[in-house]
Amino acid sequence: MYEDEKELIDEYFTLQEQMEVSQEDRDRSKIEEQLDEIHRKDSILASLYKEPNPLLWQIAKVRALRYSLQSISTKQIASQYIDEFKKQLTLPYLAMEAERILESTHPEKEERSYQLPEGKAADIFRNIIKNHPNKVLFVDFWATSCGPCRGGIEATANLRKIYKNHPEFQFIYITGEKESPRKAYEEYVEKNLKGEASYYVTETEYNYLRELFHFNGIPHYELVEKDGSISRDNQYSYTIQNYLENRFGIPKEE
């Protein structure tokens, strides 16, 4: 399918294999960072108050727990985080509340997609995807200065041609003014993304989107279902072809 870009694709796939980290490893890294941050704040409070780990501080930590858990995709890792987290709690009802929050963010029967939380960040994202109703969207957060981002875009050039104007699916590209200076962005889009759904947002808007989807590094991909919910099925530029063929089949050439 990608005969003209075979060398580019081979180089890109090799790079992806070298860079790829499992979701479990990413989640473990997140909980380590979060627990370290809690322990750091515990130490500060211990130096200010005679009573270690005061009750009001425990309540505050439990109230902030939902946000922390939403950044962890793997339920097993989230459960491990809660087990460690509960060791800091001195009252049984706080431990029970922590378990309740875990069940609400990571239910036993996990849904295949989730709705975005209300807020400014979700409004920014919905304002983009509203232009593509009733379609599954493969959203690519990228930058002109990001080599792997460009590699993924260029490696899927023929795939985009095959699924162009598909009634149920569309590729979406989002970058920010800080990550992609205007001149470089316009030149790259003209050469590689002409005619594609490409969105150029402000630095503030891009930061909101980073927070919404809990990412720093790029490229970062999200799969949006037809109802606007976010799929838990992680896809990448090097896996999306198989996903499309399995879900939608291969469009017939006109």
C-alpha positions as CSV (number, residue, x, y, z in Angstrom):
1,M,0.0,0.0,0.0
2,Y,2.9,2.4,0.8
3,E,5.3,1.5,-2.0
4,D,6.4,5.0,-2.7
5,E,7.0,5.7,1.0
6,K,8.4,2.3,2.0
7,E,11.8,3.6,3.1
8,L,10.2,6.4,5.2
9,I,7.7,3.9,6.8
10,D,10.5,1.5,7.7
11,E,12.5,4.2,9.4
12,Y,9.4,5.5,11.2
13,F,8.3,2.1,12.4
14,T,11.8,1.4,13.7
15,L,11.8,4.7,15.6
16,Q,8.4,3.9,17.1
17,E,9.5,0.5,18.3
18,Q,12.5,2.2,20.0
19,M,10.3,4.9,21.6
20,E,7.2,3.0,22.4
21,V,6.5,2.5,26.1
22,S,3.6,0.3,27.3
23,Q,0.5,1.9,28.7
24,E,1.2,0.0,32.0
25,D,4.7,1.6,32.2
26,R,3.3,5.0,31.5
27,D,0.7,4.5,34.3
28,R,3.3,3.2,36.7
29,S,5.4,6.3,36.1
30,K,2.3,8.5,36.7
31,I,1.5,7.0,40.1
32,E,5.1,7.2,41.2
33,E,5.1,10.9,40.4
34,Q,1.8,11.4,42.2
35,L,2.9,9.5,45.3
36,D,6.2,11.4,45.4
37,E,4.3,14.6,45.2
38,I,2.0,13.6,48.1
39,H,4.9,12.5,50.2
40,R,6.7,15.8,49.5
41,K,3.6,17.8,50.6
42,D,3.3,15.5,53.7
43,S,6.8,16.4,54.6
44,I,6.1,20.1,54.3
45,L,3.0,19.8,56.5
46,A,4.9,17.8,59.0
47,S,7.4,20.6,59.4
48,L,4.6,23.1,60.0
49,Y,2.3,21.2,62.3
50,K,2.8,19.1,65.3
51,E,0.2,16.6,64.2
52,P,1.4,14.4,61.4
53,N,-0.9,13.8,58.5
54,P,-3.8,16.0,59.8
55,L,-7.4,14.9,59.1
56,L,-8.2,17.9,57.0
57,W,-5.2,17.2,54.8
58,Q,-6.4,13.6,54.4
59,I,-9.8,14.8,53.3
60,A,-8.2,17.2,50.8
61,K,-6.2,14.3,49.3
62,V,-9.3,12.1,48.9
63,R,-11.1,15.0,47.2
64,A,-8.3,15.3,44.7
65,L,-8.2,11.6,44.1
66,R,-10.7,11.5,41.2
67,Y,-8.5,13.7,39.0
68,S,-5.4,11.6,39.7
69,L,-7.2,8.4,38.8
70,Q,-8.5,9.8,35.6
71,S,-5.0,10.1,34.3
72,I,-4.4,6.3,34.8
73,S,-5.8,4.1,32.1
74,T,-4.9,0.7,33.5
75,K,-7.3,-0.5,36.2
76,Q,-4.7,-2.8,37.8
77,I,-2.3,0.1,38.1
78,A,-5.1,2.3,39.5
79,S,-5.9,-0.4,42.1
80,Q,-2.2,-0.5,43.1
81,Y,-2.2,3.2,43.5
82,I,-5.3,3.1,45.7
83,D,-3.7,0.4,47.9
84,E,-0.7,2.7,48.5
85,F,-2.9,5.8,48.8
86,K,-5.0,4.2,51.6
87,K,-1.9,3.6,53.7
88,Q,-1.9,7.4,54.3
89,L,-5.5,7.4,55.6
90,T,-6.3,6.9,59.3
91,L,-10.1,6.7,59.2
92,P,-12.0,3.8,57.6
93,Y,-14.6,6.0,55.9
94,L,-11.9,7.8,54.0
95,A,-10.5,4.5,52.8
96,M,-14.0,3.5,51.7
97,E,-14.5,6.7,49.9
98,A,-11.2,6.1,48.0
99,E,-12.4,2.7,47.0
100,R,-15.7,4.2,45.8
101,I,-13.9,6.8,43.7
102,L,-11.8,4.0,42.1
103,E,-14.9,2.1,41.2
104,S,-16.5,5.1,39.6
105,T,-13.4,5.9,37.5
106,H,-12.4,2.3,36.7
107,P,-15.6,0.2,36.9
108,E,-15.4,-3.6,36.9
109,K,-17.2,-3.7,33.6
110,E,-15.2,-1.0,31.9
111,E,-16.9,1.0,29.2
112,R,-15.3,1.0,25.7
113,S,-15.4,4.8,25.7
114,Y,-15.9,7.7,28.1
115,Q,-17.4,11.2,27.9
116,L,-15.2,14.2,28.4
117,P,-15.6,16.1,31.6
118,E,-17.3,19.5,31.3
119,G,-15.1,22.5,31.2
120,K,-13.1,25.0,29.0
121,A,-10.8,22.3,27.6
122,A,-13.7,20.0,26.5
123,D,-15.5,23.0,25.0
124,I,-12.4,23.8,22.9
125,F,-12.2,20.2,21.7
126,R,-15.9,19.9,21.0
127,N,-15.7,23.1,19.0
128,I,-13.3,21.3,16.7
129,I,-15.0,18.0,16.3
130,K,-18.5,19.5,15.8
131,N,-17.4,20.1,12.2
132,H,-17.3,16.3,11.7
133,P,-20.5,14.9,13.1
134,N,-21.5,11.3,13.1
135,K,-17.9,10.1,12.3
136,V,-15.2,8.2,14.0
137,L,-12.3,10.6,14.3
138,F,-8.6,9.7,14.5
139,V,-7.1,12.9,16.2
140,D,-3.4,13.5,15.8
141,F,-1.8,16.1,18.1
142,W,1.4,17.1,16.3
143,A,4.0,19.8,15.6
144,T,6.2,20.9,12.7
145,S,9.2,20.6,15.0
146,C,8.5,17.0,15.9
147,G,10.2,14.4,13.7
148,P,8.1,11.4,14.8
149,C,5.0,13.5,14.2
150,R,6.0,14.3,10.6
151,G,7.0,10.7,10.1
152,G,3.6,9.5,11.2
153,I,1.8,12.0,9.0
154,E,3.9,11.2,5.9
155,A,3.7,7.5,6.4
156,T,-0.1,7.5,6.4
157,A,-0.4,9.7,3.2
158,N,-1.8,6.9,1.0
159,L,-4.0,5.6,3.8
160,R,-5.6,9.0,4.0
161,K,-6.2,9.0,0.3
162,I,-8.0,5.6,0.5
163,Y,-10.3,6.7,3.3
164,K,-10.8,10.3,2.1
165,N,-14.4,11.3,2.1
166,H,-15.4,8.1,4.0
167,P,-18.9,8.6,5.4
168,E,-18.0,7.2,8.8
169,F,-14.4,8.1,9.4
170,Q,-12.0,11.1,9.2
171,F,-8.4,12.0,10.2
172,I,-8.1,15.2,12.2
173,Y,-4.8,17.1,12.8
174,I,-4.3,19.6,15.7
175,T,-1.2,21.7,16.5
176,G,-0.5,24.9,18.4
177,E,1.1,28.2,17.5
178,K,4.0,27.7,19.9
179,E,4.7,24.1,18.7
180,S,4.3,25.0,15.0
181,P,5.3,28.6,13.9
182,R,2.8,29.9,11.4
183,K,5.2,30.0,8.4
184,A,6.5,26.4,9.0
185,Y,2.9,25.2,9.6
186,E,1.5,26.7,6.4
187,E,4.4,25.3,4.3
188,Y,4.1,21.8,5.9
189,V,0.3,21.7,5.5
190,E,0.6,22.8,1.9
191,K,3.0,20.0,1.1
192,N,1.7,17.2,3.3
193,L,-1.8,17.9,4.7
194,K,-3.5,19.9,1.9
195,G,-7.2,19.2,2.0
196,E,-7.1,17.5,5.4
197,A,-8.9,18.6,8.5
198,S,-6.1,20.5,10.0
199,Y,-6.6,22.8,13.0
200,Y,-4.2,25.5,14.2
201,V,-5.0,26.6,17.8
202,T,-3.5,29.2,20.2
203,E,-0.9,28.2,22.7
204,T,-3.5,28.5,25.5
205,E,-5.9,26.3,23.7
206,Y,-3.3,23.7,23.0
207,N,-2.3,23.7,26.7
208,Y,-6.0,23.1,27.6
209,L,-6.0,20.1,25.2
210,R,-2.8,18.7,26.7
211,E,-4.5,18.9,30.2
212,L,-7.7,17.4,28.9
213,F,-6.0,14.3,27.4
214,H,-3.1,14.1,29.9
215,F,-0.2,14.3,27.5
216,N,3.1,16.1,27.2
217,G,4.9,14.2,24.5
218,I,3.8,14.2,20.9
219,P,2.7,12.7,18.6
220,H,-0.4,11.9,20.7
221,Y,-3.5,10.2,19.3
222,E,-7.1,10.0,20.4
223,L,-9.9,8.0,18.8
224,V,-13.3,9.8,19.0
225,E,-16.5,7.7,18.6
226,K,-19.5,8.9,16.6
227,D,-21.3,10.1,19.7
228,G,-18.3,12.3,20.7
229,S,-17.1,9.9,23.5
230,I,-13.4,9.1,23.7
231,S,-12.4,5.5,22.9
232,R,-10.3,3.6,25.4
233,D,-8.9,1.6,22.4
234,N,-5.4,3.2,22.0
235,Q,-4.5,3.6,18.3
236,Y,-1.4,5.0,16.7
237,S,-0.3,6.0,13.2
238,Y,1.2,2.6,12.7
239,T,-1.8,0.7,13.9
240,I,-4.7,2.7,12.5
241,Q,-4.6,0.9,9.1
242,N,-5.5,-2.4,10.6
243,Y,-8.1,-0.8,12.8
244,L,-9.8,0.9,9.8
245,E,-9.8,-2.3,7.7
246,N,-11.2,-4.4,10.6
247,R,-14.0,-1.8,11.4
248,F,-14.9,-0.3,8.1
249,G,-13.3,-2.6,5.5
250,I,-11.2,-1.4,2.5
251,P,-13.0,1.2,0.4
252,K,-13.4,0.2,-3.2
253,E,-11.5,2.3,-5.7
254,E,-13.6,4.6,-7.7
